[in-house]
Each structure stands twice: as C-alpha cells, then as structure tokens.
C-alpha cells in the first residue's frame, strides 16, 4: 500500500514524503508480509496473469482475505471489479463514484 501510494504521489511536490509521514504518524498501519501471505500473492499473480495483476494489487487482495473484508480503497475499479476474495466474494470498491448505484446486498451476506 505504501509503495503504491508513494508511486501515485510521485509527481506531487513532497507527495511521497507526506505519504510516509502519514504512516509514521499513525494514519495507517503497515502490515508486514509473511511467507504465507507471499505464497498467496504468488498464487494470485499466477491466477490473474492475463490481466496482469501486479504485486501491489495482490497484496491488497491477500490483506482483504486475511482481514475478512470486502472493502477496498482504490482507483483501479476495472481490475478490482474482476478480483475475488477467496476466489468467490467480490470487492466493494471505495470511493463510491457519483451517479453509480451500489448493488443491494443479499440477506445471505
């Protein structure tokens, strides 16, 4: 997440440094990778190789699986509309775009 955010802010004067400051000041938590999460990333990179999925996206999918959440904050609506959590559940992509209606949730989940 930090890698992707600093990349996106690279052309903003002071953007990468401000992003690092945000994490250092407790605005977000850095989650360390484990061998298990890295293996899952490798599986996802292979599974979605035709898109292709990049490592930053794979880490977000793995983190969502580990935290059991469907919510993702991203500007990559196209790919995250395709990715699945645990191979089954779709993401709820934030921020909600104006004029788009969020699908109604089923009673099962």
N, C-alpha and C positions, 0 to 999 in steps of 0.2 A: 504494500500500500504506500509506504513512504517513497519507495523507488518510483512508482508510477506518479505520485503526486508531485514530486520534485521535477520529474520529467515534464509534466504538463505545465509547470510553472517556470520552466527554464528561461523563457523569453520575457518574463515579467521581472523588472528590476528588483532584486532582493527576494524574488519569489521562492527559490529553493531554500534560502536561509530562513525565511519566515516560516516555511513549512516545517523545517527541522525544529525551529523554536516552538512551534505549536505542539509538537510531540514532546519536546524536552520540558515544556511547562505543564504537561499532563492533559492536553487537549484530546489525546488519543493514546491508546496503549499499543506498543509494538509487541506482536505475538511471535515468539521465536519458532523457527521451523524445527521439526523433529524428523528422525529418519522415517517414521510412519507417514507424516504429512508430505515429506518429499517423495516417497514412493507413490502416494495417492496423486500428487501433482504429475508425476511421470505417467501414470495411467491415464489421467485426463488429457495430457498433451498428446498421447497416442490416440485416444478415443476421438478427440476433436481435431485431429491433424489436418482434415480437409478444410477447416475454416481459414487459417490455422489458429489455434488457441495459443496465446503467449503465456509465459511463466507468471506474469502479474495476474492475469485472469484466472489461471489455475489455482494460485494461492488464495484468491478470493472465494472460489468455489469450495476449496478444501476447508477454509475457515468457516464458511457458512454451514458446511456439513458438521464440523466439529462443534459449532455453537448452536446447531439445530435452529437456524433461522433461514427465512426465505428472503429477507430484505437485503438489498444491495444498493449502495450509493455509487452510481456510475454514469458516465456519459455514453457508454457503449451499449446502447439499447439493442442494437442488432444482435450482437453475439450473446449477451445475457438473456435475450429472448429465446435463444436456442439452448443454452446450457441448462443442465438439470442437476438438482441437488440429490445425491444418492441415486442418480440415474432415473428419477421419477418426478420429483417436485419441481415446478417452475419457480423462477425468482419473481419477487415483487420489486420492481425497479423504481428507485427514487433518484432524483426528484420526479414527482408526477408532472407530466407535461400539460400545459394549458390546453383545454379542448379535448383531452383524451379521458375517456371514462375508464375507471378501474373496474375490472371484471368482478362480478359479485362472487363472494365466497360461498362455497357449498357448505352445508351443515356438517359434512364429514371432515372438514379440515382446512 
